[in-house]
């Protein structure tokens, strides 16, 4: 299933939180993203239904292999695009916000071309 931008954002947030804490719960995601508990619950239900996450009996959320692949792809795009924008003189806060929007719409081909260009 093709994820919408919001689903990608949830997966990226779960990845980032899992790097900061031992166990990620819905409350942590809501706090990080600034979303209400019902919104987070709906999104997590969809992600679980589509096998992007697993939720154990204690409510701890983990990414499946597929979920981790998507999250890492989006996170890499965010980091690279933010860095490029900052390097060319964009204010860091604006660069981070713009990269957050760009990371969801840029094609794999264009993103790979950017990475190849940076390596040169």
N, C-alpha and C positions, 0 to 999 in steps of 0.2 A: 504494500500500500504506500502510495506517495503521501508524505507528510506535508501538512501546511506549515507555514512559518511558526505559528504558535507551538506546534508540536516539537519542532526543531529547537525552539527556545527552551522548552521544558527539558528536553534531553540534554541540552548544553548545560543548563542550570544544575541538573542532577549530577552530571559529570564534574562540574566545578565544585559542588558541595561535597561530593564523595572524595575529592582530593583534600578537602579541609577537615572533614569529620569522619569518624568511623561508621556512623549509621545516618542515613538520610531518611527523613520522614516527610510527610505531606506538609506539616507545619513549617519545616525549614524551607521548603520550596516556596510556599506562600509568602513567608517573610522576605526571602531573597528577591522574589519577583514583584512583590507588592500586590498580590492577588488575594481575593477572598477564599476562604476554605471551600465553599461550594464550587467556585471556578476551578480550583486546583483538583478537587475530587473528580469533577467531570473530565478534565484533561487526562488525569492519571488513569481513569477507567478506560478511556479510548486508547491510551498508550499500552495499557495492559492487554486489552482485547486484541490489539494488533502485534503483540509479542515484542514490544520495544522495552518493556520493563517487567520486573517481577516484584511482587509485594508479599513479604512473608507474614506469618501469623502475628508478629509483633508490630507490623506496620512499617517495617524497614524496606526501603525501595532500592532495588539494584537494577542496573542496565543489563539487558540481555546482550548477547554478542552483536546482534543487529543494532540494537539501541546504542551500544557503545560506539560502533562504527559510524553511525550517523552523528552522534554527539561529538566525536573526535574530529570528524570532517568539518562540522560547523565551527567548532572551537578553533581549529587551525585557520580557517578562513578569517575568523574574527581577529585573531592575533596578527596574521600577515597583513590584512587590509588596514588594521589600526596602525601598525608599524609603518607601512608605506605612506599613509596619509600624514602621520606625524613627521616623517622624514622630509616630506615635500613642503612642510611648513604649516599644516593645519593644526589649530589649537588641539591639544590632546583630548580634551573633553568632547569637542565636536568630532574629532577623528574616531573616537570610540563609539559615539552615537551613530555616525554615518556607517562605520564598518558593521555595526549591528544590523542595519537595514540591508546593506549590500551583500552580506554573507549568505542571505537566503535567496537571492535572485541571480547571482553571478553563475554562469555556466561552468561546468568542470573544465572545459576547454580554455576559457578565458582565465580562470584561476590558475590553471597549470602554466599558461603563458606568462602570467605575472610572476609566479614562483621561478620559472626558468629565467626570466629577465633579471630578477633580483640576484640570482646566482652568478650572473655575468659580471 
